[in-house]
């Protein structure tokens, strides 16, 4: 098979979530010199399964600290919004990032739902594969967005509805309220 050379303009920077639905066999873009914005979403995480309950939030925070230390992934920001998690991180290796995503997703779902071997849920806890995007020049904007999510979840500031931005495929994507799009 012949290798395909990618140019600066054709490089993929997103993977997972709605953007890669039906196209999951491509490698997730990971750059060890750039930060990554990662989102794990579970609409089923409501009521006793909410990621914000005291027990669940404490478990998620401890797991994130332990796993990031074990796989040498630096976590710059973290927001638990009840139904989804936002992470701004930088991985030393692709394998470390993959291990962090695998363990975080699996152990959070298992702990929150109390699923055990032989007592399967029968459905997926997470809505879609984890969404990730390389963050290069917009690091301060993404960091502010994650901090805003955390403060909204804690009730310290009122929730601000996000505008919807259209992707090439026609699916809407949420954007931060303070980001301007250039036309």
MDAnalysis code that builds the backbone (N, CA, C; Angstrom):
import MDAnalysis as mda
import numpy as np

u = mda.Universe.empty(549, n_residues=183, atom_resindex=np.repeat(np.arange(183), 3), trajectory=True)
u.add_TopologyAttr("name", ["N", "CA", "C"] * 183)
u.add_TopologyAttr("resid", np.arange(1, 184))
u.add_TopologyAttr("resname", ["UNK", "UNK", "UNK", "UNK", "UNK", "UNK", "UNK", "UNK", "UNK", "UNK", "UNK", "UNK", "UNK", "UNK", "UNK", "UNK", "UNK", "UNK", "UNK", "UNK", "UNK", "UNK", "UNK", "UNK", "UNK", "UNK", "UNK", "UNK", "UNK", "UNK", "UNK", "UNK", "UNK", "UNK", "UNK", "UNK", "UNK", "UNK", "UNK", "UNK", "UNK", "UNK", "UNK", "UNK", "UNK", "UNK", "UNK", "UNK", "UNK", "UNK", "UNK", "UNK", "UNK", "UNK", "UNK", "UNK", "UNK", "UNK", "UNK", "UNK", "UNK", "UNK", "UNK", "UNK", "UNK", "UNK", "UNK", "UNK", "UNK", "UNK", "UNK", "UNK", "UNK", "UNK", "UNK", "UNK", "UNK", "UNK", "UNK", "UNK", "UNK", "UNK", "UNK", "UNK", "UNK", "UNK", "UNK", "UNK", "UNK", "UNK", "UNK", "UNK", "UNK", "UNK", "UNK", "UNK", "UNK", "UNK", "UNK", "UNK", "UNK", "UNK", "UNK", "UNK", "UNK", "UNK", "UNK", "UNK", "UNK", "UNK", "UNK", "UNK", "UNK", "UNK", "UNK", "UNK", "UNK", "UNK", "UNK", "UNK", "UNK", "UNK", "UNK", "UNK", "UNK", "UNK", "UNK", "UNK", "UNK", "UNK", "UNK", "UNK", "UNK", "UNK", "UNK", "UNK", "UNK", "UNK", "UNK", "UNK", "UNK", "UNK", "UNK", "UNK", "UNK", "UNK", "UNK", "UNK", "UNK", "UNK", "UNK", "UNK", "UNK", "UNK", "UNK", "UNK", "UNK", "UNK", "UNK", "UNK", "UNK", "UNK", "UNK", "UNK", "UNK", "UNK", "UNK", "UNK", "UNK", "UNK", "UNK", "UNK", "UNK", "UNK", "UNK", "UNK", "UNK", "UNK", "UNK", "UNK", "UNK", "UNK", "UNK"])
u.atoms.positions = np.array([
    [0.844, -1.179, 0.000],
    [0.000, 0.000, 0.000],
    [0.888, 1.240, 0.000],
    [0.515, 2.219, -0.728],
    [1.297, 3.430, -0.886],
    [0.957, 4.457, 0.204],
    [1.976, 5.058, 0.781],
    [1.764, 6.061, 1.823],
    [1.236, 7.342, 1.191],
    [0.346, 8.001, 1.900],
    [-0.235, 9.249, 1.421],
    [0.382, 10.392, 2.213],
    [0.949, 11.350, 1.527],
    [1.539, 12.496, 2.186],
    [0.444, 13.508, 2.499],
    [0.431, 13.967, 3.751],
    [-0.561, 14.977, 4.125],
    [0.115, 16.333, 4.175],
    [-0.593, 17.323, 3.757],
    [-0.073, 18.682, 3.815],
    [-0.609, 19.357, 5.062],
    [-0.128, 20.537, 5.320],
    [-0.588, 21.293, 6.484],
    [-2.097, 21.485, 6.451],
    [-2.648, 21.758, 5.290],
    [-4.076, 22.078, 5.179],
    [-4.966, 20.853, 5.235],
    [-4.444, 19.670, 4.899],
    [-5.306, 18.493, 4.863],
    [-5.203, 17.661, 6.137],
    [-4.422, 18.089, 7.113],
    [-4.233, 17.327, 8.345],
    [-5.502, 17.314, 9.182],
    [-5.892, 16.132, 9.605],
    [-7.052, 16.006, 10.486],
    [-6.656, 16.380, 11.903],
    [-7.503, 17.131, 12.594],
    [-7.200, 17.484, 13.975],
    [-8.272, 16.989, 14.944],
    [-9.387, 16.432, 14.433],
    [-10.487, 15.958, 15.270],
    [-10.684, 14.462, 15.083],
    [-11.243, 13.836, 16.121],
    [-11.580, 12.421, 16.018],
    [-12.656, 12.108, 17.053],
    [-13.519, 11.158, 16.750],
    [-14.522, 10.695, 17.698],
    [-15.779, 11.541, 17.685],
    [-16.664, 11.228, 18.610],
    [-17.919, 11.963, 18.726],
    [-18.713, 11.924, 17.436],
    [-19.460, 12.983, 17.170],
    [-20.283, 13.075, 15.959],
    [-19.447, 13.226, 14.696],
    [-18.260, 13.810, 14.808],
    [-17.469, 14.110, 13.617],
    [-16.976, 12.863, 12.905],
    [-16.816, 11.750, 13.606],
    [-16.269, 10.547, 12.986],
    [-17.268, 9.398, 12.966],
    [-18.536, 9.673, 13.123],
    [-19.540, 8.611, 13.139],
    [-19.505, 7.838, 11.823],
    [-19.350, 6.525, 11.931],
    [-19.290, 5.670, 10.753],
    [-17.913, 5.612, 10.106],
    [-16.934, 6.355, 10.659],
    [-15.590, 6.390, 10.091],
    [-14.565, 6.139, 11.191],
    [-14.772, 5.153, 12.001],
    [-13.958, 4.975, 13.204],
    [-12.647, 4.232, 12.989],
    [-12.349, 3.814, 11.799],
    [-11.164, 2.996, 11.592],
    [-9.897, 3.797, 11.317],
    [-9.974, 5.098, 11.301],
    [-8.778, 5.906, 11.112],
    [-8.124, 6.166, 12.460],
    [-6.814, 6.377, 12.436],
    [-6.083, 6.630, 13.671],
    [-6.478, 7.983, 14.262],
    [-6.555, 8.028, 15.578],
    [-6.870, 9.286, 16.268],
    [-5.657, 10.201, 16.184],
    [-5.822, 11.449, 15.739],
    [-4.664, 12.351, 15.676],
    [-4.176, 12.712, 17.084],
    [-2.910, 12.435, 17.325],
    [-2.287, 12.747, 18.605],
    [-0.931, 13.360, 18.309],
    [-0.635, 14.502, 18.914],
    [0.669, 15.136, 18.781],
    [1.220, 15.326, 20.191],
    [2.401, 14.811, 20.433],
    [2.964, 14.888, 21.781],
    [3.447, 16.283, 22.131],
    [3.532, 17.165, 21.142],
    [3.969, 18.542, 21.414],
    [2.795, 19.512, 21.516],
    [1.577, 19.023, 21.298],
    [0.386, 19.871, 21.374],
    [-0.567, 19.327, 22.432],
    [-1.397, 20.203, 22.940],
    [-2.425, 19.786, 23.897],
    [-3.609, 19.185, 23.140],
    [-4.452, 18.471, 23.857],
    [-5.654, 17.869, 23.297],
    [-6.855, 18.265, 24.141],
    [-7.964, 18.590, 23.481],
    [-9.240, 18.807, 24.161],
    [-10.037, 17.527, 23.965],
    [-10.425, 16.885, 25.058],
    [-11.122, 15.598, 25.009],
    [-12.464, 15.749, 25.713],
    [-13.519, 15.187, 25.110],
    [-14.842, 15.196, 25.721],
    [-15.420, 13.791, 25.692],
    [-15.881, 13.321, 26.847],
    [-16.610, 12.056, 26.950],
    [-18.028, 12.406, 27.371],
    [-19.027, 11.964, 26.603],
    [-20.415, 12.356, 26.875],
    [-21.292, 11.127, 27.109],
    [-22.136, 11.207, 28.143],
    [-23.084, 10.136, 28.457],
    [-24.402, 10.780, 28.868],
    [-25.367, 10.802, 27.967],
    [-26.673, 11.380, 28.291],
    [-27.419, 10.549, 29.329],
    [-27.024, 9.288, 29.498],
    [-27.649, 8.440, 30.519],
    [-27.189, 8.815, 31.927],
    [-26.172, 9.639, 32.036],
    [-25.603, 10.014, 33.333],
    [-26.470, 11.072, 34.005],
    [-27.629, 10.659, 34.443],
    [-28.561, 11.555, 35.143],
    [-29.054, 10.854, 36.407],
    [-29.500, 11.635, 37.359],
    [-29.977, 11.055, 38.617],
    [-28.839, 10.417, 39.384],
    [-29.027, 9.168, 39.817],
    [-27.978, 8.506, 40.610],
    [-26.756, 8.170, 39.759],
    [-26.894, 8.160, 38.437],
    [-25.746, 7.907, 37.556],
    [-25.023, 9.190, 37.167],
    [-25.469, 10.339, 37.654],
    [-24.832, 11.604, 37.299],
    [-23.361, 11.580, 37.692],
    [-22.538, 12.126, 36.836],
    [-21.104, 12.181, 37.110],
    [-20.796, 13.210, 38.200],
    [-21.780, 14.050, 38.552],
    [-21.583, 15.092, 39.556],
    [-21.965, 14.681, 40.971],
    [-22.554, 13.486, 41.169],
    [-22.844, 13.078, 42.542],
    [-21.530, 13.030, 43.306],
    [-21.585, 13.252, 44.595],
    [-20.358, 13.376, 45.393],
    [-19.437, 12.169, 45.224],
    [-20.001, 10.969, 45.338],
    [-19.201, 9.739, 45.201],
    [-18.579, 9.626, 43.823],
    [-19.390, 9.837, 42.787],
    [-18.897, 9.683, 41.419],
    [-17.851, 10.740, 41.076],
    [-18.093, 11.986, 41.472],
    [-17.146, 13.068, 41.174],
    [-15.805, 12.817, 41.852],
    [-15.849, 12.354, 43.089],
    [-14.614, 12.061, 43.820],
    [-13.848, 10.914, 43.156],
    [-14.578, 9.868, 42.752],
    [-13.943, 8.729, 42.080],
    [-13.291, 9.164, 40.772],
    [-13.993, 9.979, 39.994],
    [-13.475, 10.427, 38.696],
    [-12.216, 11.268, 38.890],
    [-12.237, 12.175, 39.847],
    [-11.064, 13.021, 40.100],
    [-9.864, 12.177, 40.529],
    [-10.072, 11.248, 41.458],
    [-8.973, 10.384, 41.918],
    [-8.446, 9.497, 40.794],
    [-9.354, 8.953, 39.997],
    [-8.942, 8.107, 38.880],
    [-8.133, 8.900, 37.861],
    [-8.552, 10.114, 37.585],
    [-7.847, 10.957, 36.622],
    [-6.432, 11.276, 37.109],
    [-6.294, 11.588, 38.393],
    [-4.969, 11.877, 38.954],
    [-4.084, 10.643, 38.863],
    [-4.621, 9.502, 39.265],
    [-3.842, 8.256, 39.264],
    [-3.451, 7.838, 37.841],
    [-4.412, 7.846, 36.931],
    [-4.146, 7.400, 35.559],
    [-3.216, 8.363, 34.827],
    [-3.378, 9.663, 35.049],
    [-2.508, 10.623, 34.360],
    [-1.071, 10.494, 34.854],
    [-0.892, 10.206, 36.110],
    [0.456, 10.000, 36.644],
    [1.059, 8.706, 36.086],
    [0.240, 7.662, 36.034],
    [0.733, 6.361, 35.560],
    [1.152, 6.391, 34.094],
    [0.395, 7.100, 33.245],
    [0.697, 7.097, 31.810],
    [1.316, 8.406, 31.321],
    [1.816, 9.219, 32.254],
    [2.550, 10.440, 31.910],
    [1.746, 11.335, 30.971],
    [0.568, 11.682, 31.430],
    [-0.300, 12.608, 30.707],
    [-0.545, 13.800, 31.630],
    [-0.210, 14.991, 31.180],
    [-0.407, 16.193, 31.989],
    [-1.810, 16.734, 31.747],
    [-2.576, 16.891, 32.806],
    [-3.936, 17.421, 32.702],
    [-3.882, 18.902, 33.081],
    [-4.137, 19.770, 32.100],
    [-4.140, 21.217, 32.341],
    [-5.440, 21.662, 32.984],
    [-6.561, 21.204, 32.452],
    [-7.879, 21.565, 32.986],
    [-8.795, 20.353, 32.919],
    [-9.784, 20.340, 33.820],
    [-10.751, 19.254, 33.886],
    [-12.083, 19.843, 34.321],
    [-13.161, 19.459, 33.634],
    [-14.505, 19.904, 34.015],
    [-15.451, 18.712, 33.986],
    [-16.162, 18.518, 35.082],
    [-17.184, 17.486, 35.178],
    [-18.520, 18.205, 35.132],
    [-19.273, 18.002, 34.062],
    [-20.541, 18.717, 33.881],
    [-21.767, 17.863, 34.161],
    [-21.584, 16.729, 34.797],
    [-22.720, 15.871, 35.128],
    [-22.989, 14.830, 34.072],
    [-23.172, 15.256, 32.818],
    [-23.410, 14.294, 31.728],
    [-22.202, 14.143, 30.820],
    [-21.206, 14.994, 31.007],
    [-20.006, 14.864, 30.177],
    [-18.784, 15.403, 30.902],
    [-17.629, 14.932, 30.457],
    [-16.353, 15.342, 31.021],
    [-15.555, 16.073, 29.953],
    [-14.931, 17.182, 30.333],
    [-14.024, 17.911, 29.448],
    [-12.625, 17.796, 30.026],
    [-11.645, 17.510, 29.180],
    [-10.254, 17.446, 29.600],
    [-9.405, 18.256, 28.637],
    [-8.453, 18.983, 29.168],
    [-7.435, 19.637, 28.355],
    [-6.130, 19.044, 28.843],
    [-5.474, 18.274, 27.985],
    [-4.319, 17.516, 28.423],
    [-3.234, 17.454, 27.366],
    [-2.078, 16.967, 27.784],
    [-0.948, 16.779, 26.881],
    [-0.309, 15.448, 27.230],
    [-0.217, 14.558, 26.252],
    [0.328, 13.230, 26.471],
    [1.770, 13.148, 25.985],
    [2.606, 12.442, 26.740],
    [3.993, 12.247, 26.308],
    [4.068, 11.254, 25.151],
    [3.157, 10.260, 25.152],
    [3.153, 9.255, 24.085],
    [1.732, 8.970, 23.635],
    [1.603, 8.480, 22.412],
    [0.309, 8.056, 21.883],
    [-0.267, 6.928, 22.736],
    [0.576, 5.992, 23.133],
    [0.132, 4.850, 23.931],
    [-0.393, 5.308, 25.295],
    [0.276, 6.289, 25.897],
    [-0.182, 6.809, 27.176],
    [-1.551, 7.451, 27.063],
    [-1.765, 8.206, 25.990],
    [-3.064, 8.846, 25.760],
    [-4.146, 7.792, 25.535],
    [-3.838, 6.777, 24.713],
    [-4.809, 5.708, 24.441],
    [-5.160, 4.964, 25.727],
    [-4.167, 4.679, 26.557],
    [-4.420, 3.983, 27.823],
    [-5.268, 4.831, 28.763],
    [-4.984, 6.127, 28.832],
    [-5.774, 7.011, 29.682],
    [-7.239, 7.019, 29.243],
    [-7.482, 7.164, 27.941],
    [-8.863, 7.165, 27.435],
    [-9.564, 5.851, 27.725],
    [-8.869, 4.739, 27.485],
    [-9.454, 3.407, 27.683],
    [-9.828, 3.207, 29.150],
    [-8.892, 3.479, 30.058],
    [-9.126, 3.247, 31.482],
    [-10.166, 4.220, 32.035],
    [-10.060, 5.481, 31.679],
    [-11.010, 6.478, 32.176],
    [-12.432, 6.121, 31.744],
    [-12.620, 5.839, 30.469],
    [-13.953, 5.491, 29.973],
    [-14.515, 4.242, 30.609],
    [-13.708, 3.189, 30.675],
    [-14.184, 1.910, 31.196],
    [-14.446, 1.962, 32.699],
    [-13.515, 2.514, 33.462],
    [-13.677, 2.501, 34.915],
    [-14.753, 3.469, 35.395],
    [-14.904, 4.606, 34.734],
    [-15.975, 5.530, 35.119],
    [-17.333, 4.881, 34.846],
    [-17.503, 4.293, 33.677],
    [-18.781, 3.646, 33.345],
    [-19.082, 2.497, 34.306],
    [-18.082, 1.699, 34.631],
    [-18.274, 0.570, 35.543],
    [-18.631, 1.054, 36.950],
    [-17.929, 2.075, 37.432],
    [-18.177, 2.577, 38.790],
    [-19.549, 3.240, 38.895],
    [-19.881, 4.083, 37.945],
    [-21.135, 4.842, 38.000],
    [-22.353, 3.919, 37.908],
    [-22.304, 2.939, 37.014],
    [-23.463, 2.060, 36.796],
    [-23.467, 0.842, 37.702],
    [-22.368, 0.622, 38.409],
    [-22.200, -0.549, 39.273],
    [-22.289, -1.850, 38.478],
    [-21.913, -1.811, 37.213],
    [-21.916, -3.005, 36.375],
    [-20.791, -3.929, 36.829],
    [-21.030, -5.197, 36.803],
    [-20.031, -6.190, 37.186],
    [-20.042, -7.327, 36.166],
    [-18.987, -8.127, 36.207],
    [-18.912, -9.296, 35.332],
    [-20.119, -10.194, 35.620],
    [-20.819, -10.558, 34.574],
    [-22.011, -11.381, 34.735],
    [-23.269, -10.557, 34.972],
    [-23.111, -9.253, 35.174],
    [-24.253, -8.366, 35.399],
    [-24.134, -7.170, 34.453],
    [-24.095, -7.465, 33.162],
    [-23.894, -6.429, 32.147],
    [-25.114, -5.525, 32.056],
    [-24.886, -4.291, 31.574],
    [-25.969, -3.331, 31.420],
    [-26.884, -3.667, 30.254],
    [-26.312, -4.137, 29.165],
    [-27.093, -4.420, 27.969],
    [-27.152, -3.234, 27.015],
    [-26.471, -2.144, 27.351],
    [-26.387, -0.974, 26.483],
    [-25.092, -0.240, 26.815],
    [-24.727, 0.693, 25.948],
    [-23.505, 1.474, 26.168],
    [-23.790, 2.654, 27.086],
    [-22.873, 2.920, 27.993],
    [-23.014, 4.068, 28.890],
    [-22.651, 5.358, 28.159],
    [-21.500, 5.380, 27.476],
    [-21.057, 6.565, 26.733],
    [-21.795, 6.626, 25.408],
    [-22.235, 7.810, 25.010],
    [-23.011, 7.979, 23.781],
    [-22.219, 7.600, 22.535],
    [-21.002, 8.102, 22.428],
    [-20.150, 7.908, 21.257],
    [-18.713, 7.747, 21.725],
    [-17.814, 7.345, 20.841],
    [-16.397, 7.327, 21.240],
    [-15.961, 8.729, 21.673],
    [-14.985, 8.780, 22.544],
    [-14.501, 10.064, 23.058],
    [-14.108, 10.977, 21.902],
    [-14.530, 12.238, 21.986],
    [-14.178, 13.236, 20.977],
    [-12.878, 13.886, 21.406],
    [-11.962, 14.078, 20.476],
    [-10.724, 14.780, 20.799],
    [-10.337, 15.694, 19.646],
    [-9.630, 16.774, 19.984],
    [-9.164, 17.732, 18.988],
    [-7.815, 18.267, 19.420],
    [-6.899, 18.352, 18.465],
    [-5.598, 18.945, 18.747],
    [-5.780, 20.434, 19.017],
    [-5.131, 20.932, 20.047],
    [-5.220, 22.342, 20.425],
    [-3.826, 22.932, 20.261],
    [-3.715, 23.893, 19.375],
    [-2.400, 24.483, 19.139],
    [-2.412, 25.959, 19.501],
    [-2.871, 26.807, 18.609],
    [-2.843, 28.248, 18.869],
    [-3.999, 28.720, 19.743],
    [-5.075, 27.955, 19.834],
    [-6.254, 28.384, 20.596],
    [-6.285, 27.817, 22.018],
    [-5.134, 27.497, 22.581],
    [-5.050, 26.927, 23.928],
    [-5.763, 27.801, 24.979],
    [-5.533, 29.121, 25.027],
    [-6.217, 29.942, 26.046],
    [-7.738, 29.935, 25.886],
    [-8.232, 29.877, 24.663],
    [-9.680, 29.870, 24.431],
    [-10.286, 28.565, 24.927],
    [-9.634, 27.442, 24.615],
    [-10.138, 26.134, 25.053],
    [-10.072, 26.034, 26.575],
    [-9.001, 26.533, 27.160],
    [-8.867, 26.505, 28.620],
    [-9.994, 27.316, 29.266],
    [-10.278, 28.492, 28.732],
    [-11.363, 29.327, 29.263],
    [-12.718, 28.630, 29.107],
    [-12.913, 27.925, 27.996],
    [-14.159, 27.203, 27.745],
    [-14.357, 26.096, 28.781],
    [-13.295, 25.369, 29.097],
    [-13.394, 24.279, 30.073],
    [-13.623, 24.843, 31.474],
    [-12.948, 25.924, 31.803],
    [-13.177, 26.570, 33.105],
    [-14.615, 27.058, 33.196],
    [-15.133, 27.630, 32.114],
    [-16.525, 28.086, 32.080],
    [-17.472, 26.909, 32.323],
    [-17.212, 25.762, 31.700],
    [-18.035, 24.566, 31.909],
    [-18.012, 24.139, 33.374],
    [-16.828, 24.147, 33.987],
    [-16.707, 23.738, 35.382],
    [-17.485, 24.689, 36.293],
    [-17.349, 25.991, 36.071],
    [-18.049, 26.969, 36.908],
    [-19.565, 26.873, 36.733],
    [-20.028, 26.618, 35.517],
    [-21.472, 26.434, 35.276],
    [-21.982, 25.191, 35.998],
    [-21.207, 24.101, 35.954],
    [-21.626, 22.852, 36.609],
    [-21.677, 23.018, 38.124],
    [-20.763, 23.814, 38.671],
    [-20.735, 24.045, 40.120],
    [-21.766, 25.080, 40.551],
    [-22.439, 25.736, 39.591],
    [-23.466, 26.715, 39.896],
    [-22.921, 28.083, 40.277],
    [-21.647, 28.332, 40.014],
    [-21.042, 29.610, 40.377],
    [-21.346, 30.710, 39.370],
    [-21.609, 30.313, 38.117],
    [-22.046, 31.270, 37.102],
    [-23.246, 30.656, 36.388],
    [-24.140, 31.485, 35.837],
    [-25.303, 30.923, 35.131],
    [-24.873, 30.256, 33.828],
    [-25.640, 29.249, 33.421],
    [-25.372, 28.543, 32.171],
    [-25.570, 29.492, 30.988],
    [-24.622, 29.474, 30.057],
    [-24.703, 30.279, 28.849],
    [-24.909, 29.341, 27.665],
    [-26.067, 29.411, 26.978],
    [-26.267, 28.535, 25.817],
    [-25.208, 28.799, 24.749],
    [-24.704, 27.721, 24.141],
    [-23.682, 27.836, 23.098],
    [-24.357, 27.991, 21.749],
    [-23.712, 28.755, 20.876],
    [-24.203, 28.853, 19.499],
    [-23.861, 27.575, 18.761],
    [-24.614, 27.268, 17.749],
    [-24.347, 26.094, 16.935],
    [-23.637, 26.511, 15.662],
    [-22.540, 25.833, 15.370],
    [-21.767, 26.098, 14.168],
    [-21.922, 24.893, 13.250],
    [-22.169, 25.123, 11.976],
    [-22.367, 24.025, 11.037],
    [-21.038, 23.495, 10.520],
    [-20.911, 22.171, 10.522],
    [-19.740, 21.517, 9.944],
    [-19.983, 21.260, 8.467],
    [-18.962, 20.812, 7.772],
    [-19.128, 20.486, 6.349],
    [-20.182, 19.411, 6.143],
    [-20.238, 18.445, 7.048],
    [-21.190, 17.344, 6.918],
    [-22.607, 17.733, 7.281],
    [-22.828, 18.972, 7.742],
    [-24.175, 19.430, 8.050],
    [-24.584, 19.218, 9.488],
    [-23.743, 18.560, 10.317],
    [-24.094, 18.334, 11.710],
    [-23.688, 19.560, 12.538],
    [-24.519, 19.972, 13.485],
    [-24.170, 21.141, 14.292],
    [-23.074, 20.797, 15.299],
    [-22.286, 21.797, 15.659],
    [-21.239, 21.644, 16.656],
    [-21.311, 22.842, 17.584],
    [-21.251, 22.597, 18.888],
    [-21.320, 23.693, 19.848],
    [-20.017, 24.475, 19.837],
    [-20.126, 25.770, 20.005],
    [-18.938, 26.617, 20.105],
    [-19.052, 27.467, 21.346],
    [-17.928, 27.946, 21.824],
    [-17.925, 28.806, 22.998],
    [-18.604, 30.127, 22.644],
    [-19.328, 30.740, 23.571],
    [-20.039, 31.980, 23.263],
    [-19.117, 33.138, 22.951],
    [-17.858, 33.079, 23.380],
    [-16.954, 34.185, 23.153],
    [-16.069, 33.988, 21.939],
    [-16.274, 32.909, 21.178],
    [-15.489, 32.669, 19.966],
    [-16.205, 33.281, 18.764],
    [-15.487, 34.018, 17.953],
    [-16.060, 34.576, 16.731],
    [-15.648, 33.723, 15.565],
    [-16.547, 33.532, 14.610],
    [-16.184, 32.827, 13.389],
    [-15.902, 33.847, 12.313],
    [-14.859, 33.598, 11.551],
    [-14.505, 34.507, 10.468],
    [-15.198, 34.071, 9.193],
    [-15.814, 34.981, 8.493],
    [-16.500, 34.666, 7.233],
    [-15.701, 35.155, 6.053],
])
